[in-house]
């Protein structure tokens, strides 16, 4: 899981660097287009063994996954790596809440409520425009966490019926289709770059190589996370996964973004602590 976290931090750093030239929806296109050929090749070499019959889980995962990719790359474009990844690591808080409302007989004990409050207080500490970016940019970070939580819940159900590779293909395929439509709309209708639209920028050969590496790092995240979940407890995977925030802070410093202020650091620590404790007890 440590390797997965490093891959995610490096992928995010590359996306952050490329966002200075490319709109976020084009980064979604790169992220999705690179991974799909490798996954289809894997299925061709080793066909899936699955029961199927629950296509709506795959469709739901695809829609949630594509939306989450939009939120991730838009947030990366406008906020620092460390803040973006901290929002992403808040997803266990939302899983606990959604499970309470959506899953019959699911309850929250007093300790879980306490850790939820701790985690959300941490979000409040970093959910401030003065930490960099507008209120809308911070909002997409929280929506990214919500989308990640719903996506994980969809994965948990869909993997009962489908090979995990088809689950990944569902959101990559949805992300590819959605990003193509966004780029067509932005380019043909001359719409401004935004959360949903973007004008296509023709990459140089070097930028195509960067896009390829970014996509391969994203595949590494998927592969190593799956291996970690197969071989270790979810709680341990969760706490090690939080190391992506530490990697991101280091990369931010190397890129000249500086060290977060103490209020932001406190908020990030509370989010990570609350999320880990929730994961440990759910």
C-alpha positions in Angstrom: 0.0 0.0 0.0 3.0 2.3 0.6 3.9 1.8 -3.1 0.3 2.6 -4.1 0.4 5.8 -2.1 3.7 6.8 -3.6 2.3 6.1 -7.1 -0.8 8.2 -6.3 1.3 11.1 -5.0 3.6 11.0 -8.1 0.6 10.8 -10.4 -1.0 13.8 -8.7 2.2 15.7 -8.9 2.4 15.1 -12.7 -1.2 16.1 -13.1 -0.6 19.2 -11.1 2.4 20.1 -13.3 0.5 19.4 -16.5 -2.5 21.4 -15.3 -0.6 24.6 -16.0 -1.0 23.9 -19.8 -3.9 21.5 -20.1 -7.5 21.8 -18.8 -8.6 19.4 -16.2 -11.0 17.5 -18.5 -8.0 16.8 -20.8 -6.2 15.3 -17.9 -9.2 13.1 -17.3 -8.9 12.0 -20.9 -5.2 11.1 -20.5 -5.9 9.3 -17.3 -8.6 7.2 -18.9 -7.2 6.6 -22.3 -3.8 5.3 -21.2 -5.2 2.6 -18.8 -7.9 1.0 -20.9 -5.6 -0.7 -23.5 -3.6 -2.4 -20.7 -6.8 -3.6 -19.0 -8.3 -5.0 -22.2 -5.0 -6.7 -22.9 -5.1 -8.3 -19.4 -8.7 -9.5 -20.0 -7.6 -11.0 -23.4 -4.7 -12.8 -21.8 -6.6 -13.9 -18.7 -10.4 -13.9 -19.3 -12.6 -12.8 -16.4 -14.4 -15.4 -14.3 -17.5 -13.8 -12.9 -21.2 -14.4 -12.3 -22.5 -11.1 -13.7 -26.2 -10.2 -13.6 -25.8 -6.9 -11.8 -25.0 -4.5 -14.6 -26.4 -1.5 -12.8 -23.6 -1.8 -10.2 -21.1 -1.5 -13.1 -22.9 1.5 -14.6 -23.2 3.2 -11.2 -19.5 2.6 -10.6 -18.7 4.1 -14.0 -20.7 7.2 -13.4 -19.4 7.8 -9.9 -15.8 7.1 -11.1 -16.0 9.5 -14.0 -17.4 12.2 -11.8 -14.8 11.6 -9.1 -12.0 11.9 -11.8 -13.4 15.3 -12.8 -13.4 16.4 -9.2 -9.8 15.1 -8.6 -8.2 16.8 -11.5 -10.1 20.0 -11.1 -9.1 20.2 -7.5 -5.5 19.4 -8.3 -5.5 22.2 -10.9 -6.6 24.8 -8.2 -5.3 23.5 -4.9 -2.1 22.0 -3.6 -1.3 18.3 -3.8 -1.4 17.9 0.0 -4.8 19.6 0.4 -6.3 17.6 -2.5 -5.0 14.3 -1.2 -6.2 15.2 2.3 -9.7 15.7 1.0 -9.4 12.4 -0.8 -8.4 10.6 2.4 -11.6 11.8 4.1 -13.7 9.3 2.2 -14.0 6.9 5.2 -16.0 9.6 7.1 -18.5 9.7 4.3 -18.7 5.9 4.0 -19.7 5.7 7.6 -22.4 8.3 7.1 -23.7 6.8 3.9 -23.7 3.3 5.4 -25.7 4.5 8.4 -28.4 5.9 6.1 -28.3 3.4 3.2 -27.6 0.1 4.8 -30.3 -1.6 7.0 -29.3 -2.2 10.6 -26.1 -0.2 10.2 -25.5 1.9 13.4 -22.9 4.4 14.7 -21.8 4.1 18.3 -20.6 7.0 20.4 -16.9 6.5 19.6 -17.6 6.5 15.9 -19.7 9.7 16.2 -16.8 11.3 18.1 -14.3 10.4 15.4 -16.7 11.6 12.7 -16.8 15.0 14.5 -13.0 15.1 14.8 -12.6 14.4 11.1 -15.1 16.9 10.0 -13.6 19.5 12.3 -10.4 18.9 10.6 -12.1 19.5 7.2 -13.4 22.8 8.6 -9.9 23.9 9.5 -8.6 23.4 5.9 -11.9 24.4 4.2 -10.8 28.0 4.0 -10.2 30.1 0.9 -7.1 31.7 2.5 -5.4 28.3 2.4 -5.3 28.7 -1.4 -8.1 28.6 -4.0 -11.7 29.7 -3.8 -14.6 28.3 -1.8 -15.7 26.5 -5.0 -12.3 24.8 -5.4 -12.4 23.5 -1.8 -16.0 22.4 -2.4 -14.9 20.2 -5.3 -12.3 18.6 -2.9 -15.1 17.6 -0.6 -17.2 16.4 -3.5 -14.2 14.3 -4.5 -14.2 12.7 -1.1 -17.9 12.0 -1.3 -17.6 10.5 -4.8 -14.7 8.3 -3.6 -16.8 7.1 -0.7 -19.8 6.2 -3.0 -17.4 4.7 -5.5 -15.9 2.4 -2.9 -19.3 1.3 -1.8 -20.2 0.5 -5.4 -17.0 -1.4 -5.8 -17.7 -3.5 -2.8 -21.0 -4.6 -4.2 -20.0 -5.0 -7.9 -16.9 -7.1 -7.1 -19.3 -9.8 -5.8 -20.5 -10.3 -9.4 -17.8 -8.9 -11.7 -14.0 -9.3 -12.1 -12.2 -6.3 -10.6 -10.8 -5.4 -14.0 -14.3 -4.8 -15.4 -15.0 -2.6 -12.4 -11.9 -0.5 -13.2 -12.8 -0.4 -16.9 -16.3 0.9 -16.1 -15.1 4.1 -14.6 -12.2 4.5 -17.0 -14.5 4.0 -19.9 -17.0 6.4 -18.5 -14.3 8.9 -17.8 -13.0 8.6 -21.4 -16.5 9.1 -23.0 -17.3 12.0 -20.7 -13.9 13.7 -21.3 -14.3 13.4 -25.0 -17.7 15.0 -24.9 -16.4 17.8 -22.6 -13.4 18.5 -25.0 -15.7 18.4 -28.1 -18.1 20.9 -26.4 -15.3 23.2 -25.3 -13.3 23.1 -28.5 -16.2 23.2 -31.1 -18.4 25.7 -29.2 -15.4 27.7 -28.0 -16.5 27.4 -24.3 -14.1 28.5 -21.6 -12.2 26.0 -19.6 -14.2 24.9 -16.6 -15.1 22.0 -14.4 -17.1 20.4 -17.3 -15.6 21.8 -20.5 -12.1 22.4 -21.9 -10.4 23.3 -25.2 -8.2 20.6 -26.6 -4.5 21.4 -26.4 -2.3 19.4 -28.8 0.5 17.8 -26.7 4.1 17.7 -27.8 5.8 14.3 -28.0 7.3 14.9 -24.5 3.9 15.7 -23.1 2.4 12.5 -24.6 5.2 10.7 -22.8 4.2 12.5 -19.6 0.6 11.5 -20.1 1.7 7.9 -20.6 3.7 7.8 -17.4 0.8 9.5 -15.5 -1.6 6.8 -16.8 0.8 4.0 -15.8 1.2 5.4 -12.3 -2.6 5.4 -12.0 -2.7 1.8 -13.0 0.0 1.2 -10.3 -2.3 2.7 -7.8 -5.1 0.4 -8.8 -2.9 -2.7 -8.8 -1.1 -2.2 -5.6 -4.2 -1.1 -3.7 -6.0 -4.3 -4.9 -3.0 -6.4 -3.7 -2.9 -4.7 -0.4 -6.7 -5.2 0.2 -6.3 -8.9 -0.7 -3.4 -9.5 1.7 -3.9 -7.1 4.6 -6.7 -5.8 6.9 -8.6 -2.8 5.6 -7.7 -0.8 8.7 -4.0 -1.2 8.1 -4.4 -0.5 4.4 -6.3 2.7 5.3 -3.6 4.0 7.7 -0.8 3.3 5.3 -2.8 4.9 2.5 -2.7 8.1 4.4 1.0 8.2 3.7 0.0 9.7 0.3 -0.6 13.0 2.2 2.9 12.9 3.6 4.4 12.2 0.2 2.3 15.1 -1.3 3.6 17.5 1.4 7.2 16.5 0.5 6.5 17.0 -3.3 4.8 20.4 -2.6 8.0 21.5 -0.8 10.2 20.2 -3.6 8.0 22.1 -6.2 8.4 25.3 -4.2 4.8 25.4 -2.9 6.1 25.7 0.7 5.0 24.0 3.9 1.4 24.3 4.9 0.6 26.6 7.9 0.0 25.1 11.3 -3.8 25.4 11.2 -3.9 23.5 7.9 -1.5 20.9 9.3 -3.7 20.5 12.3 -6.8 20.1 10.1 -5.0 17.5 7.9 -3.9 15.6 10.9 -7.5 15.5 12.4 -8.9 14.3 9.0 -6.4 11.5 8.8 -6.8 10.5 12.5 -10.6 10.6 12.3 -10.7 8.7 9.0 -8.3 6.0 10.3 -10.3 5.5 13.5 -13.5 5.2 11.5 -12.0 2.7 9.1 -10.7 0.7 12.1 -14.1 0.3 13.6 -16.3 -0.2 10.5 
